[in-house]
Amino acid sequence: MKIATFNINNINTRLPNLLRWLRAAKPDIVCLQELKCTNDTFPHIALRDSGYQSVWVGQRTWNGVAILSHRAEPVVTRDTLPGDTQDKQARYIEAAVNGIVVACLYLPNGNPQPGPKFDYKLAWMRRLSIHARELLAARVPVVLAGDFNVTPTNLDIYPTSSWDNDALVHPKSRAAFASLVDQGWIDAIRTLYGDQRVYTFWHYMRNRWQRNAGLRLDHLLLSPTIGRRLRAAGVDRHVRGEEGASDHAPVWIELADIRKRSRSTAVRGTVR
């Protein structure tokens, strides 16, 4: 099974890019973030015609999340992150797909910091941590996938000081991410790539794509029950270089079939 996450950065504007990647990569499950569309303008028909069933929570401006599944229909278990009934931002959707609980999230950016946006980011991360712990306690296969808007360590950002005051690299953001992983989640990319620099986002400004001045913001965290099935992971880096591309690239994992996992060996996959 192949599961991917992709911050599409406006699904209707970049629908041709998305459909082209789906045809080439053939993921079984895809988590999308930053849809930038309302519920009634989500392109579910075009996705259905490409073989993908969809569930989504749309919102104008910067938000919106969706889960796509090849053939099988996702069954929504949550369409908001619990813990704050006043939070109306469309940043979380969770569904059962082929025996796996898939949580698609778009964590707040948090800039500028300090300030209310950074406070909201940290509060959102605390809520995520509480819910993630409950998911682990259920001992079911779970994948937390999405744009976490956090570079976990300096290894996850190109050598620079230009981001030092940014919420994406702030010590409190990193500490919250580390606390989440320490619950027992497996960071798929870091597990397979060790100390190799792997990026998933390249800002449009200052030729950062051309200079490979990237950040790793998009993560797939696996519960132990599914982490044992991890066999490959990678970043489809080339997608970022296409005309009209999102500033993020798709990140993916491959899971062994339950019956075959004992005979398989994990591999890195590709960053291309």
VEXDREN-2710 file (C-alpha; in Angstrom, 1 decimal):
% VEXDREN-2710
k/r/px/py/pz
1/MET/0.0/0.0/0.0
2/LYS/1.3/3.4/-1.0
3/ILE/0.2/6.4/1.1
4/ALA/1.2/10.0/0.3
5/THR/0.8/13.5/1.6
6/PHE/0.8/16.6/-0.7
7/ASN/0.3/20.3/0.1
8/ILE/-1.3/21.1/-3.2
9/ASN/-1.5/24.9/-2.6
10/ASN/-4.8/25.5/-4.4
11/ILE/-6.4/22.3/-5.7
12/ASN/-8.4/23.9/-8.6
13/THR/-5.5/26.0/-9.9
14/ARG/-3.1/22.9/-9.7
15/LEU/-5.6/20.2/-10.6
16/PRO/-3.7/19.3/-13.9
17/ASN/-0.5/18.9/-11.8
18/LEU/-2.3/16.7/-9.3
19/LEU/-4.0/14.5/-11.8
20/ARG/-0.7/14.0/-13.7
21/TRP/1.1/13.0/-10.5
22/LEU/-1.7/10.6/-9.5
23/ARG/-1.5/8.9/-12.9
24/ALA/2.3/8.5/-12.6
25/ALA/2.7/7.7/-8.9
26/LYS/-0.4/5.6/-8.4
27/PRO/-0.8/6.1/-4.7
28/ASP/-3.5/4.2/-2.9
29/ILE/-4.2/6.9/-0.4
30/VAL/-3.4/10.6/-0.6
31/CYS/-3.7/13.4/2.0
32/LEU/-4.0/16.9/0.6
33/GLN/-3.7/20.2/2.3
34/GLU/-4.2/23.9/1.5
35/LEU/-7.1/23.2/-0.8
36/LYS/-8.1/26.9/-1.0
37/CYS/-11.6/26.0/-2.1
38/THR/-15.0/25.8/-0.6
39/ASN/-16.8/22.5/-0.1
40/ASP/-18.9/23.0/-3.2
41/THR/-16.0/23.8/-5.5
42/PHE/-13.8/20.8/-4.5
43/PRO/-13.1/18.9/-7.8
44/HIS/-14.4/15.5/-6.6
45/ILE/-15.8/14.5/-10.0
46/ALA/-12.5/15.0/-11.8
47/LEU/-10.8/12.9/-9.1
48/ARG/-13.5/10.3/-9.3
49/ASP/-13.0/10.0/-13.0
50/SER/-9.3/9.4/-12.2
51/GLY/-10.2/6.5/-9.9
52/TYR/-10.1/8.3/-6.6
53/GLN/-12.9/8.6/-4.0
54/SER/-12.7/11.7/-1.9
55/VAL/-13.7/13.1/1.5
56/TRP/-12.8/16.7/2.3
57/VAL/-13.3/19.8/4.4
58/GLY/-13.1/22.9/2.3
59/GLN/-12.5/26.5/3.2
60/ARG/-11.7/29.7/1.3
61/THR/-8.3/31.3/1.7
62/TRP/-5.5/29.2/3.1
63/ASN/-7.1/26.1/4.6
64/GLY/-8.9/22.9/3.5
65/VAL/-7.9/19.3/3.8
66/ALA/-8.9/16.1/1.9
67/ILE/-8.3/12.4/1.8
68/LEU/-8.3/10.5/-1.5
69/SER/-8.5/6.8/-1.9
70/HIS/-8.0/4.7/-5.0
71/ARG/-11.3/2.9/-5.6
72/ALA/-12.1/2.3/-1.9
73/GLU/-14.3/4.9/-0.3
74/PRO/-12.9/6.6/2.8
75/VAL/-15.2/6.6/5.8
76/VAL/-14.9/9.8/7.8
77/THR/-14.3/9.4/11.5
78/ARG/-13.6/13.1/12.3
79/ASP/-13.7/16.3/10.3
80/THR/-12.3/18.5/13.1
81/LEU/-9.5/18.2/15.6
82/PRO/-11.0/17.8/19.0
83/GLY/-10.3/20.1/21.9
84/ASP/-11.7/23.5/20.8
85/THR/-15.3/23.8/19.6
86/GLN/-14.6/27.5/18.7
87/ASP/-11.9/26.6/16.2
88/LYS/-13.5/26.9/12.7
89/GLN/-10.4/26.5/10.6
90/ALA/-10.5/23.5/8.2
91/ARG/-7.2/21.8/9.2
92/TYR/-8.1/18.2/10.1
93/ILE/-9.9/15.3/8.6
94/GLU/-9.7/11.6/9.7
95/ALA/-11.0/8.6/7.9
96/ALA/-10.9/4.8/7.9
97/VAL/-9.4/3.5/4.7
98/ASN/-8.7/-0.2/4.0
99/GLY/-8.2/-1.0/7.6
100/ILE/-6.1/2.0/8.5
101/VAL/-7.0/5.2/10.3
102/VAL/-5.6/8.1/8.2
103/ALA/-5.4/11.5/9.7
104/CYS/-4.8/14.4/7.3
105/LEU/-3.7/17.6/8.9
106/TYR/-2.6/21.1/8.0
107/LEU/-0.9/22.5/11.1
108/PRO/-1.0/26.3/11.5
109/ASN/2.0/28.3/10.2
110/GLY/2.3/30.4/13.3
111/ASN/3.8/33.5/11.9
112/PRO/4.4/36.2/12.9
113/GLN/5.8/35.2/16.3
114/PRO/5.4/36.0/19.0
115/GLY/1.7/36.8/18.7
116/PRO/-1.8/35.3/18.5
117/LYS/-1.0/33.2/15.4
118/PHE/1.9/31.5/17.1
119/ASP/-0.2/31.0/20.3
120/TYR/-2.8/29.3/18.1
121/LYS/-0.2/27.1/16.5
122/LEU/1.1/25.9/19.9
123/ALA/-2.4/25.4/21.2
124/TRP/-3.3/23.4/18.0
125/MET/-0.2/21.2/18.6
126/ARG/-1.2/20.5/22.2
127/ARG/-4.7/19.4/21.0
128/LEU/-3.1/17.2/18.3
129/SER/-0.8/15.6/20.9
130/ILE/-3.8/14.8/23.1
131/HIS/-5.7/13.2/20.3
132/ALA/-2.7/11.4/18.9
133/ARG/-2.1/9.8/22.3
134/GLU/-5.7/8.6/22.3
135/LEU/-5.2/7.1/18.8
136/LEU/-2.1/5.2/20.0
137/ALA/-4.0/3.9/23.0
138/ALA/-6.5/2.3/20.7
139/ARG/-3.7/0.1/19.2
140/VAL/-5.0/0.4/15.7
141/PRO/-3.0/1.2/12.5
142/VAL/-2.8/4.9/12.2
143/VAL/-1.0/7.4/9.9
144/LEU/-0.7/11.1/10.8
145/ALA/0.1/12.7/7.5
146/GLY/0.3/16.3/6.3
147/ASP/2.0/19.6/6.4
148/PHE/3.1/20.0/10.0
149/ASN/4.7/23.5/9.3
150/VAL/7.6/22.4/11.5
151/THR/11.2/21.6/10.6
152/PRO/12.0/19.1/13.4
153/THR/15.8/19.8/13.5
154/ASN/18.4/21.8/11.7
155/LEU/18.9/18.7/9.5
156/ASP/15.5/19.5/8.0
157/ILE/16.4/23.0/6.7
158/TYR/19.1/24.1/4.3
159/PRO/22.1/25.7/6.1
160/THR/21.0/29.3/6.7
161/SER/20.2/31.8/9.4
162/SER/17.5/33.6/7.4
163/TRP/14.7/31.5/9.0
164/ASP/15.9/31.8/12.6
165/ASN/13.0/34.0/13.7
166/ASP/10.4/31.9/11.9
167/ALA/7.7/29.9/13.6
168/LEU/8.6/26.9/11.5
169/VAL/12.0/26.5/13.2
170/HIS/11.1/28.0/16.6
171/PRO/12.3/25.9/19.6
172/LYS/8.8/25.7/21.0
173/SER/7.5/24.4/17.6
174/ARG/10.3/21.8/17.5
175/ALA/9.8/20.8/21.1
176/ALA/6.0/20.2/20.5
177/PHE/6.8/18.1/17.4
178/ALA/9.4/16.1/19.4
179/SER/7.0/15.5/22.2
180/LEU/4.5/14.2/19.7
181/VAL/6.9/11.8/18.1
182/ASP/8.1/10.7/21.6
183/GLN/4.7/9.2/22.3
184/GLY/5.8/6.4/20.0
185/TRP/5.1/7.6/16.5
186/ILE/7.6/6.7/13.8
187/ASP/8.8/9.5/11.5
188/ALA/8.9/7.5/8.3
189/ILE/11.4/9.7/6.3
190/ARG/13.8/10.2/9.1
191/THR/13.7/6.5/10.0
192/LEU/14.7/5.4/6.5
193/TYR/17.0/8.3/5.6
194/GLY/19.0/8.8/8.8
195/ASP/21.0/11.9/8.8
196/GLN/20.5/12.6/5.0
197/ARG/19.0/16.0/4.2
198/VAL/15.6/15.5/2.7
199/TYR/13.4/18.5/1.8
200/THR/9.7/18.7/0.9
201/PHE/9.1/22.5/0.5
202/TRP/11.0/25.2/-1.5
203/HIS/9.8/28.8/-1.3
204/TYR/9.0/30.5/-4.6
205/MET/11.3/33.4/-3.6
206/ARG/15.1/33.8/-4.2
207/ASN/15.6/30.8/-6.4
208/ARG/15.3/28.5/-3.5
209/TRP/14.1/25.6/-5.7
210/GLN/16.9/26.0/-8.1
211/ARG/19.4/26.2/-5.2
212/ASN/17.8/23.3/-3.4
213/ALA/17.3/25.6/-0.4
214/GLY/14.5/23.6/1.1
215/LEU/12.7/22.6/4.3
216/ARG/11.2/19.4/5.5
217/LEU/7.7/20.4/6.6
218/ASP/5.6/17.5/5.3
219/HIS/5.6/14.3/7.5
220/LEU/4.1/10.9/7.8
221/LEU/4.1/9.6/11.4
222/LEU/3.2/6.0/11.8
223/SER/1.8/4.2/14.9
224/PRO/3.9/1.2/16.0
225/THR/1.2/-1.3/14.7
226/ILE/1.7/0.1/11.2
227/GLY/5.4/1.2/11.5
228/ARG/6.5/-2.4/11.3
229/ARG/5.1/-2.6/7.8
230/LEU/7.1/0.4/6.5
231/ARG/9.1/-0.8/3.5
232/ALA/10.0/2.4/1.5
233/ALA/9.6/6.2/1.6
234/GLY/10.5/9.1/-0.6
235/VAL/9.8/12.5/-2.0
236/ASP/8.7/13.1/-5.6
237/ARG/10.9/16.1/-5.7
238/HIS/10.6/16.5/-9.5
239/VAL/7.0/17.5/-9.1
240/ARG/8.1/20.8/-7.5
241/GLY/9.9/21.7/-10.7
242/GLU/6.9/21.4/-13.0
243/GLU/5.3/24.4/-14.5
244/GLY/2.6/25.9/-12.2
245/ALA/3.8/23.6/-9.3
246/SER/2.9/23.9/-5.7
247/ASP/5.8/25.0/-3.5
248/HIS/5.6/21.5/-1.8
249/ALA/6.4/18.1/-3.3
250/PRO/4.5/14.9/-2.6
251/VAL/5.9/12.7/0.2
252/TRP/5.1/9.0/0.3
253/ILE/5.5/5.7/2.0
254/GLU/5.0/2.1/1.0
255/LEU/3.7/-0.4/3.5
256/ALA/4.1/-4.2/3.1
257/ASP/1.1/-6.4/3.0
258/ILE/0.5/-7.8/6.5
259/ARG/1.1/-11.4/5.3
260/LYS/4.4/-10.4/3.7
261/ARG/6.0/-8.1/6.2
262/SER/8.1/-10.7/8.0
263/ARG/9.9/-11.5/4.7
264/SER/10.5/-7.9/3.6
265/THR/13.3/-5.4/4.2
266/ALA/12.9/-1.7/4.6
267/VAL/14.5/0.5/1.9
268/ARG/14.8/4.2/1.5
269/GLY/12.9/4.7/-1.7
270/THR/13.6/7.7/-3.8
271/VAL/14.0/11.5/-3.6
272/ARG/13.7/12.5/-7.2
END
